[in-house]
Amino acid sequence: MARHPLLYLHVGPHKTGTTSIQSFMRAQRADLQEAGISPWLEGGKANAARLGHAFLRPQLMTPMRLRKPGRKTAYGNAALAHFRRQLAKGTARTWLVSSETFCFARVPREERALRKGLSD
């Protein structure tokens, strides 16, 4: 029977040291991977902002959506599809995902989307 990977989701509210945690994840990626922990990187950065947007209601104007208003959900959906492909490969026992974006998920629909989307 296949073992499901363990997922640590760091929901880092703004101004709580999230960037420091993400910098550590990126800088220590090789050591973490050697220990069986795969930090999730998007474009070389450990901030999973795009992935987080896959679960947020489309009308919610987060800072990222305000900067790029024409791309409300497309980048989130693409990031989620990529994440699910990586889960399906089964190459990591444990994933570490971090983003301030997850702190915007506040309604039951978003919680259900997170649970469904980040499980395999």
Salt bridges, closest charged atoms under 4 A:
GLU110 OE2 - ARG57 NH1 2.50
GLU111 OE2 - ARG115 NE 3.08
ASP120 OD1 - HIS4 ND1 2.89
